[in-house]
């Protein structure tokens, strides 16, 4: 008999979780997320050096209206047949999502 009661309670737990008010869970999510601070980036081009696999890579990043407008690889001694494909893919993703 005890096994039956225990298994019955176990089966009801997932159902009780589903019956919660969705609005209450949304309110909780909103409280958990910190407010995003507004960040501003000056318009213009900025150069930066990053560490690559074989050497340093010099990049130029152009910002306009708080968006990344263009990224150029200024200098790199990486293997062209490998690195060029990676550079194109990564740069396209950064520009598309406006995120690093």
C-alpha positions, 0 to 999 in steps of 0.5 A: 500500500505504501508503494502505491501512495508513493508512486501516486505522489510522484506522478502528481508532482509533474502535474502540479508544476504544470498547473502554475500560473504562467504569468508568475513564472514570467514575472520571476524571469523579468526579476532575474534578468538585470537591466542592460546598460546603454553603451555607446561607441564613438564613430570611427575606425579602431585598430586592434592586434589579436593573437592568432595561431601562427602570428598576431593579427591586426584588425581594423573595426569601423563603427557608425551609429553604435553599430559595427559597420566593417571589419578588415584584416589589416595584417596577418601571416596565417595560412591564407587557404585556411585563415581567409575562410575563417576570417570571412565567416567570423566577420560575417557573423559578427556583422550580422549579429552585431555581437562578439 
